[in-house]
Amino acid sequence: MARETSQTIRRWGDETFGNVLNLSTLVARARLEIEELEQAVGENNPDHIGEEAADVAILLHRLLGLIGKELDEEVDAKMSVNRARKWRPSGDGVGRHI
């Protein structure tokens, strides 16, 4: 099976749902999918968590594909920045950069 990219997902989205007229529409849909992900986490169902996380990622890929970028490349670039930053852990598994 071929690996998906932001461009292949963008093309699938365009063919399946039509052209996105406003990028904010995808962000709004991602918010709904995040709520579903949160519910799946509350259920502690790994399969459901995986499916809902994938829905969020698909929307992010589609968004980046529409602006001519690849999500995987953007994540790699951002992780390079994150690894160089100083961080203040909050004690609950997350934190903020200083």
C-alpha positions in Angstrom: 0.0 0.0 0.0 1.4 3.4 -0.9 2.1 5.9 1.8 -0.4 8.8 2.1 0.9 12.4 1.8 -0.8 15.7 2.4 -1.2 16.0 -1.4 -2.8 12.5 -1.9 -5.2 13.3 1.0 -5.9 16.7 -0.4 -6.8 15.2 -3.8 -9.0 12.5 -2.1 -10.8 15.2 -0.1 -11.4 17.4 -3.2 -12.7 14.4 -5.1 -14.9 13.2 -2.2 -16.2 16.4 -0.7 -15.5 19.1 -3.3 -13.2 22.1 -3.1 -12.7 23.8 0.3 -13.9 27.4 0.0 -12.5 28.5 3.4 -9.6 26.8 5.2 -11.4 27.6 8.5 -14.0 25.0 7.6 -11.3 22.3 8.0 -10.2 23.8 11.3 -13.8 23.7 12.6 -14.2 20.1 11.5 -10.9 19.2 13.2 -12.4 20.7 16.4 -15.3 18.3 16.2 -12.9 15.4 15.6 -10.8 16.5 18.6 -13.9 16.2 20.7 -14.5 12.7 19.4 -10.9 11.9 20.2 -11.3 13.2 23.7 -14.4 11.0 24.1 -12.5 8.0 22.8 -9.7 8.7 25.3 -12.3 8.8 28.1 -13.5 5.4 27.0 -9.9 4.1 27.1 -10.5 2.2 23.8 -7.1 2.1 21.9 -8.8 1.2 18.6 -11.2 4.0 18.8 -8.5 6.4 20.0 -6.4 5.4 16.9 -9.4 6.0 14.5 -10.2 9.4 16.0 -6.5 10.5 16.0 -6.3 9.5 12.4 -9.4 11.6 11.6 -7.7 14.6 13.1 -4.4 13.9 11.2 -6.3 13.5 7.9 -7.9 16.9 8.3 -4.5 18.4 9.1 -2.9 16.7 6.1 -5.7 18.1 3.9 -5.3 21.6 5.2 -1.5 21.5 4.6 -2.0 20.0 1.2 -4.3 22.9 0.2 -1.5 25.4 1.0 1.1 23.3 -0.8 2.9 21.9 2.2 3.4 18.4 3.6 2.4 17.8 7.2 5.3 15.3 7.8 7.8 17.9 6.7 6.3 20.6 8.9 6.3 18.3 11.9 10.0 17.4 11.3 10.9 21.1 11.1 8.9 22.0 14.2 10.5 19.2 16.2 13.9 20.5 15.3 12.8 23.9 16.8 11.3 22.1 19.8 14.4 20.1 20.5 16.5 23.3 20.6 14.1 25.0 23.1 14.2 25.1 26.8 11.1 23.7 28.4 9.2 24.1 31.7 7.3 20.9 32.5 4.0 21.4 34.3 4.1 18.1 36.1 1.3 16.5 34.2 3.1 15.2 31.1 3.0 18.5 29.2 4.6 22.0 29.6 5.5 25.2 27.9 8.7 26.5 26.3 10.6 29.2 28.1 
